[in-house]
């Protein structure tokens, strides 16, 4: 890679309580910086990122059971950055997590545990059940929370 990039981000990636795999990717990329994955990018990825990212802002890159916002992410302000860090730092608060992401990054409030997509038995409608049988909708475009 010939392009000099500054990698500076905060990763709040929860892990599955069953297998230890990530349940979601929650990365807050600092202003004037690139995400962790930038070290693996091709030249075209940098061109696209540089074109569409406002380097004066912090950005959130998210991928979880209910969807993702791509490798560029979305701009966030300092209040959202603080709320994300609060919500996804133990001890976890299900209400704060739900305010940040519809799918709660794979968290089951009844179990007080995170589960990856493999362990959320999810139907084609987006309804999922954790390994202990607690269910909820993981898809923000599908409601209500019923089978």
Secondary structure by P-SEA (a helix, b strand, c coil): ccbbbbbbbbbbbbbbcccccccbbbbbbcccccccccccccaaaaaaaaacccccbbbbbbbccccccccbbbbbcaaaaaaaaaaacccccaaaaaacccccccccccccccccccccccccccccccccbbbbbcccccccccc
